[in-house]
């Protein structure tokens, strides 16, 4: 279980307050596409009415078994039945999301909202792709977890972990160093390409920390995977629920909430999935939410954000073994799902996070050196 200090560091400072009544704030003068808060439209009831008039929300890259997004979408649709959620390309990467925003500008099928690895959230904001919007819980999200201009803000996070099928692997690895053992030949995988995928990016960062690297030096992580590839242990197969169930990726380096979810998902199906956060490479990271500046359904996009940062939405992520950004204050306020908290993977120590310039540098180094290291 996380220590109180670690929980506070990974999480945020407060819980999402109740939604304001209709008419709270300024009278509705702004259009949904330019509204920087629900108050700009006249309050939550006005936002709901505008979103229901649009009747649609386009989401992308939200696998139903990723941080409990399946339940999240169902709960949103149950609460707002007049809004149809169109979920496209669930297995897309953060890079794919950014590409979709650019290539579908002006199209009705463009994504309204984005769930991005933090490096991609920062770069997308730098390219002026996102609309500024402050959710009702804005003041509860600490400055370190959001863009000052409200173009993105962190949503849920977790730790890089090693998942292992104990039904196929006699002794599961506990550390990055263990992964180099000959017994794991042809068995170790990442969840995607780290130049495109936030989870795989985190895996390389954690490996760097485990091999005398730092947030400013991801090269040891790249070298580690190069060594792992040369040994035959690392396989260039993207780890997914399907590959886990089939035994194609019996060891997967991925977020702890995904690996923990596999244990439940495949229980009784011949898979005995174990999860450990490696002590030699403790790395935690949040994902971030953003609204497409050219969203075809701008009111629905903003309503989706309000739902995600409500107590209900935050607890849905928690049920998926992810640590929502408002977890610490929800815990203090007594609104947290206590049973879900007890099921979080155990971690020792307090996480730290790279600065924005370190993330940008690491992303650039990966883009330049990853393919060569694995060739």
VEXDREN-424427 format. One line per 5 residues: number of its first residue (from 1); their letters; for each residue x, y, z of C-alpha. Coordinates in Angstrom, 3 decimals, padded with zeros to 6 digits. Example, Ala and Ser with C-alpha at 12.3 -4.5 7.8 and 13.67 -1.06 7.14 Angstrom:
1) AS) 012.300,-004.500,007.800 ~ 013.670,-001.060,007.140 $
***
This chain:
1) XXXXX) 000.000,000.000,000.000 ~ 001.179,003.511,-000.711 ~ 002.435,005.518,002.208 ~ 000.532,008.702,003.017 ~ 003.417,010.759,001.662 $
6) XXXXX) 003.553,008.828,-001.596 ~ -000.182,009.037,-002.030 ~ -000.138,012.783,-001.552 ~ 002.713,013.207,-003.995 ~ 001.153,011.115,-006.760 $
11) XXXXX) -002.294,012.565,-006.159 ~ -003.619,016.093,-005.813 ~ -004.900,018.379,-003.114 ~ -008.650,018.059,-003.254 ~ -011.832,016.384,-004.321 $
16) XXXXX) -014.197,017.550,-007.007 ~ -016.933,019.653,-005.410 ~ -020.594,019.189,-006.163 ~ -021.746,020.642,-009.453 ~ -023.038,024.194,-009.207 $
21) XXXXX) -026.704,024.879,-009.689 ~ -027.990,026.398,-012.908 ~ -027.356,030.109,-013.112 ~ -024.251,030.058,-010.923 ~ -021.601,032.395,-012.247 $
26) XXXXX) -021.933,034.735,-015.163 ~ -024.989,034.728,-017.411 ~ -024.471,032.581,-020.470 ~ -022.831,034.733,-023.107 ~ -019.983,032.584,-024.341 $
31) XXXXX) -020.391,029.961,-027.019 ~ -019.425,026.385,-026.053 ~ -016.333,026.503,-028.264 ~ -014.962,029.492,-026.354 ~ -016.292,028.739,-022.862 $
36) XXXXX) -013.405,028.572,-020.411 ~ -015.634,027.257,-017.597 ~ -019.202,026.094,-017.006 ~ -019.925,029.507,-015.493 ~ -019.201,031.103,-018.878 $
41) XXXXX) -022.277,029.320,-020.232 ~ -024.460,030.125,-017.206 ~ -023.740,027.074,-015.050 ~ -023.847,023.306,-015.284 ~ -027.483,023.044,-016.372 $
46) XXXXX) -026.744,025.308,-019.314 ~ -023.678,023.232,-020.196 ~ -025.731,020.029,-020.039 ~ -028.422,021.533,-022.264 ~ -025.837,022.640,-024.844 $
51) XXXXX) -024.157,019.218,-024.811 ~ -027.475,017.421,-025.199 ~ -028.314,019.665,-028.138 ~ -025.090,018.514,-029.815 ~ -025.998,014.931,-028.959 $
56) XXXXX) -022.586,013.415,-029.564 ~ -019.125,013.038,-028.053 ~ -016.136,011.737,-030.005 ~ -013.490,009.980,-027.932 ~ -010.358,008.215,-029.135 $
61) XXXXX) -007.746,005.857,-027.682 ~ -009.866,004.727,-024.716 ~ -009.686,000.919,-024.379 ~ -012.537,-000.295,-022.148 ~ -010.070,-002.276,-020.002 $
66) XXXXX) -007.684,000.695,-019.559 ~ -008.186,002.368,-016.159 ~ -011.850,001.294,-016.279 ~ -012.775,003.442,-019.268 ~ -015.452,000.940,-020.264 $
71) XXXXX) -017.395,001.729,-017.097 ~ -016.582,005.436,-017.419 ~ -018.203,005.685,-020.848 ~ -021.229,003.659,-019.771 ~ -021.714,005.802,-016.662 $
76) XXXXX) -021.498,009.013,-018.701 ~ -024.047,007.756,-021.212 ~ -026.359,006.585,-018.420 ~ -026.212,010.034,-016.832 ~ -026.621,011.858,-020.139 $
81) XXXXX) -028.609,009.474,-022.377 ~ -029.178,012.153,-025.031 ~ -025.452,012.189,-025.797 ~ -024.078,009.328,-027.877 ~ -020.430,008.492,-027.212 $
86) XXXXX) -018.528,007.470,-030.325 ~ -015.364,005.630,-029.301 ~ -012.865,005.283,-032.139 ~ -009.615,003.336,-032.353 ~ -009.395,002.289,-028.680 $
91) XXXXX) -005.838,000.998,-029.086 ~ -004.469,004.220,-030.586 ~ -001.359,005.810,-029.084 ~ -000.904,009.350,-027.839 ~ 000.887,010.144,-031.086 $
96) XXXXX) -002.122,008.837,-033.030 ~ -004.403,011.136,-031.054 ~ -002.350,014.202,-031.905 ~ -002.274,013.124,-035.553 ~ -006.074,012.755,-035.576 $
101) XXXXX) -006.530,016.273,-034.213 ~ -004.366,017.680,-036.988 ~ -005.604,015.580,-039.894 ~ -009.331,015.895,-039.091 ~ -009.474,019.598,-038.405 $
106) XXXXX) -012.902,020.858,-039.416 ~ -014.397,017.366,-039.698 ~ -017.354,016.101,-037.658 ~ -015.409,012.917,-036.896 ~ -012.502,014.738,-035.262 $
111) XXXXX) -011.861,013.767,-031.610 ~ -013.486,016.087,-029.084 ~ -011.316,015.093,-026.138 ~ -007.926,013.495,-025.612 ~ -006.270,011.276,-023.018 $
116) XXXXX) -002.543,011.751,-023.497 ~ 000.814,010.828,-022.051 ~ 002.165,013.925,-020.321 ~ 004.934,014.511,-022.877 ~ 002.345,014.573,-025.657 $
121) XXXXX) 000.035,016.837,-023.648 ~ 002.834,019.370,-023.263 ~ 003.839,019.233,-026.918 ~ 000.214,019.477,-028.083 ~ -000.334,022.557,-025.938 $
126) XXXXX) 002.831,024.029,-027.396 ~ 001.340,023.563,-030.869 ~ -001.850,025.373,-029.781 ~ -004.054,022.319,-030.367 ~ -006.083,022.461,-027.147 $
131) XXXXX) -008.861,024.678,-025.822 ~ -008.414,026.204,-022.347 ~ -011.133,025.044,-019.957 ~ -011.261,025.031,-016.171 ~ -013.379,022.236,-014.734 $
136) XXXXX) -015.330,022.878,-011.541 ~ -012.561,021.088,-009.640 ~ -009.845,023.273,-011.174 ~ -008.738,024.870,-007.915 ~ -008.392,021.422,-006.341 $
141) XXXXX) -005.799,020.316,-008.905 ~ -002.328,021.474,-007.757 ~ -000.273,023.710,-010.005 ~ 002.252,020.940,-010.616 ~ -000.474,018.781,-012.147 $
146) XXXXX) -001.920,021.207,-014.681 ~ -001.090,023.720,-017.361 ~ -001.338,027.262,-016.022 ~ -003.501,028.182,-019.013 ~ -005.851,025.189,-018.487 $
151) XXXXX) -005.035,023.585,-021.818 ~ -004.390,020.227,-020.113 ~ -004.521,018.804,-016.605 ~ -003.534,015.485,-015.144 ~ -006.241,012.920,-014.562 $
156) XXXXX) -005.013,009.568,-013.214 ~ -001.660,007.953,-012.715 ~ 000.208,004.850,-011.757 ~ 003.598,003.196,-011.477 ~ 005.596,001.288,-014.046 $
161) XXXXX) 005.293,-002.359,-013.073 ~ 006.287,-005.813,-014.217 ~ 003.374,-008.152,-014.875 ~ 004.051,-011.868,-015.071 ~ 001.988,-014.984,-015.763 $
166) XXXXX) 002.982,-017.281,-012.900 ~ 001.201,-020.134,-014.667 ~ 003.848,-019.983,-017.419 ~ 006.857,-018.465,-015.609 ~ 008.145,-020.539,-012.655 $
171) XXXXX) 009.855,-017.555,-010.973 ~ 008.526,-014.126,-011.847 ~ 011.019,-011.229,-012.119 ~ 010.955,-008.672,-009.327 ~ 013.331,-006.043,-010.740 $
176) XXXXX) 014.600,-004.696,-014.052 ~ 017.895,-006.453,-013.358 ~ 016.038,-009.771,-013.172 ~ 014.710,-009.291,-016.709 ~ 018.193,-009.970,-018.116 $
181) XXXXX) 018.222,-013.538,-016.784 ~ 018.418,-016.244,-019.510 ~ 015.241,-017.900,-018.232 ~ 013.202,-015.003,-019.644 ~ 014.324,-015.390,-023.243 $
186) XXXXX) 011.575,-014.423,-025.672 ~ 009.189,-013.482,-022.882 ~ 009.511,-009.727,-022.110 ~ 007.349,-007.090,-023.818 ~ 006.353,-003.431,-023.602 $
191) XXXXX) 002.909,-001.957,-024.184 ~ 003.811,-000.310,-027.491 ~ 006.630,001.751,-028.975 ~ 007.998,004.336,-026.504 ~ 008.299,006.974,-029.234 $
196) XXXXX) 004.506,006.832,-029.625 ~ 003.084,005.253,-026.478 ~ 003.007,006.890,-023.038 ~ 003.086,003.565,-021.192 ~ 006.096,002.281,-023.124 $
201) XXXXX) 007.788,005.669,-022.671 ~ 007.342,005.252,-018.917 ~ 008.842,001.770,-019.103 ~ 012.046,003.090,-020.670 ~ 012.228,005.949,-018.152 $
206) XXXXX) 011.890,003.478,-015.265 ~ 014.610,001.290,-016.786 ~ 016.860,004.345,-016.976 ~ 016.357,005.036,-013.263 ~ 017.145,001.369,-012.557 $
211) XXXXX) 020.434,001.647,-014.455 ~ 022.037,004.782,-012.992 ~ 020.182,007.128,-015.330 ~ 018.007,010.057,-014.329 ~ 015.108,012.174,-015.545 $
216) XXXXX) 017.698,014.194,-017.451 ~ 019.346,011.059,-018.849 ~ 017.104,008.391,-020.391 ~ 019.973,006.876,-022.387 ~ 020.654,004.068,-019.834 $
221) XXXXX) 017.053,002.961,-020.300 ~ 017.464,002.795,-024.064 ~ 020.728,000.889,-023.599 ~ 018.997,-001.523,-021.222 ~ 016.338,-002.429,-023.767 $
226) XXXXX) 019.018,-002.718,-026.430 ~ 020.795,-005.233,-024.208 ~ 017.517,-006.982,-023.472 ~ 016.859,-007.244,-027.208 ~ 020.322,-008.601,-027.980 $
231) XXXXX) 019.930,-011.242,-025.279 ~ 016.744,-012.416,-026.934 ~ 014.648,-011.668,-023.868 ~ 012.835,-008.608,-025.265 ~ 010.337,-009.239,-028.032 $
236) XXXXX) 009.011,-006.438,-030.274 ~ 005.398,-007.443,-029.697 ~ 002.983,-004.917,-028.228 ~ 001.584,-006.303,-024.998 ~ -002.233,-006.228,-025.014 $
241) XXXXX) -004.993,-008.084,-023.148 ~ -005.161,-010.496,-026.084 ~ -001.434,-011.291,-026.066 ~ -001.504,-011.717,-022.286 ~ -004.433,-014.133,-022.402 $
246) XXXXX) -002.840,-016.157,-025.210 ~ 000.509,-016.343,-023.410 ~ 002.351,-014.461,-026.186 ~ 003.656,-011.836,-023.733 ~ 004.034,-013.665,-020.409 $
251) XXXXX) 006.058,-010.785,-018.948 ~ 004.799,-007.270,-019.600 ~ 006.285,-003.945,-018.506 ~ 003.264,-001.693,-018.131 ~ 001.371,000.563,-015.744 $
256) XXXXX) 000.450,-001.119,-012.484 ~ -003.264,-000.423,-012.973 ~ -003.250,-002.301,-016.282 ~ -001.306,-005.252,-014.942 ~ -003.527,-005.379,-011.843 $
261) XXXXX) -006.559,-005.344,-014.105 ~ -005.293,-008.351,-016.053 ~ -005.210,-010.392,-012.861 ~ -008.943,-009.858,-012.448 ~ -009.812,-010.004,-016.137 $
266) XXXXX) -008.195,-013.387,-016.746 ~ -008.838,-015.071,-013.431 ~ -010.117,-018.583,-014.096 ~ -008.864,-018.523,-017.700 ~ -005.544,-020.257,-017.123 $
271) XXXXX) -003.679,-017.013,-016.444 ~ -002.157,-016.366,-013.005 ~ -001.071,-012.749,-013.460 ~ 001.160,-011.226,-010.802 ~ 002.170,-007.565,-010.543 $
276) XXXXX) 005.200,-006.003,-008.883 ~ 006.524,-002.439,-008.903 ~ 010.298,-002.984,-009.362 ~ 012.247,-001.515,-006.464 ~ 015.190,-000.615,-008.708 $
281) XXXXX) 013.112,001.554,-011.050 ~ 010.261,003.277,-009.209 ~ 008.653,005.618,-011.724 ~ 005.171,007.126,-011.513 ~ 003.419,009.156,-014.153 $
286) XXXXX) 000.067,010.761,-014.790 ~ -001.857,010.904,-018.009 ~ -003.514,014.169,-018.994 ~ -006.863,015.316,-020.372 ~ -007.275,017.950,-023.050 $
291) XXXXX) -010.052,019.346,-025.233 ~ -009.493,019.639,-028.965 ~ -009.486,023.347,-029.807 ~ -011.470,022.479,-032.954 ~ -013.794,019.980,-031.232 $
296) XXXXX) -016.913,019.354,-033.346 ~ -018.917,018.939,-030.104 ~ -017.382,021.551,-027.783 ~ -020.134,021.503,-025.134 ~ -020.102,017.707,-024.871 $
301) XXXXX) -016.318,017.834,-024.625 ~ -016.532,020.190,-021.657 ~ -019.287,018.152,-020.002 ~ -017.125,015.018,-020.347 ~ -014.333,016.818,-018.515 $
306) XXXXX) -016.697,017.834,-015.715 ~ -017.785,014.211,-015.356 ~ -014.219,012.886,-015.249 ~ -013.265,015.282,-012.453 ~ -016.407,014.705,-010.400 $
311) XXXXX) -016.228,012.370,-007.419 ~ -018.111,009.753,-009.454 ~ -015.653,009.895,-012.336 ~ -012.588,009.874,-010.108 ~ -013.848,006.810,-008.244 $
316) XXXXX) -014.466,004.992,-011.534 ~ -010.784,005.384,-012.411 ~ -009.895,004.220,-008.906 ~ -011.957,001.059,-009.418 ~ -009.724,000.430,-012.419 $
321) XXXXX) -006.669,000.413,-010.084 ~ -005.505,003.854,-011.283 ~ -004.765,006.632,-008.823 ~ -006.999,009.609,-009.698 ~ -005.549,013.076,-009.351 $
326) XXXXX) -008.108,014.049,-006.693 ~ -007.523,010.942,-004.552 ~ -005.857,012.551,-001.489 ~ -008.608,015.070,-000.801 ~ -011.329,012.551,-001.575 $
331) XXXXX) -009.699,010.341,001.028 ~ -009.702,013.186,003.518 ~ -013.293,014.124,002.672 ~ -014.503,010.538,002.985 ~ -015.829,010.401,-000.592 $
336) XXXXX) -013.291,007.893,-001.859 ~ -014.167,004.280,-002.680 ~ -012.339,002.674,000.250 ~ -012.591,-000.856,-001.113 ~ -010.959,000.209,-004.378 $
341) XXXXX) -008.098,001.856,-002.466 ~ -007.268,-001.434,-000.718 ~ -006.823,-003.119,-004.121 ~ -004.158,-000.717,-005.408 ~ -000.781,-002.387,-006.075 $
346) XXXXX) 001.680,-001.942,-003.220 ~ 004.498,000.562,-003.615 ~ 007.292,001.561,-001.293 ~ 008.721,005.073,-001.280 ~ 007.686,008.471,-002.565 $
351) XXXXX) 007.640,009.074,-006.327 ~ 009.238,012.039,-008.054 ~ 008.464,013.461,-011.450 ~ 010.531,014.816,-014.353 ~ 010.374,018.497,-015.225 $
356) XXXXX) 008.846,019.555,-018.537 ~ 012.239,020.240,-020.123 ~ 013.453,016.782,-019.032 ~ 010.385,015.144,-020.599 ~ 010.915,017.025,-023.837 $
361) XXXXX) 014.571,016.037,-023.896 ~ 013.799,012.366,-023.179 ~ 011.171,012.303,-025.915 ~ 013.646,013.738,-028.422 ~ 016.379,011.268,-027.456 $
366) XXXXX) 013.981,008.329,-027.807 ~ 012.827,009.484,-031.231 ~ 016.437,009.615,-032.385 ~ 017.911,006.497,-030.794 ~ 015.220,003.903,-030.017 $
371) XXXXX) 015.035,002.093,-033.352 ~ 018.802,001.962,-033.728 ~ 019.227,000.562,-030.210 ~ 016.870,-002.310,-030.981 ~ 018.147,-003.086,-034.467 $
***
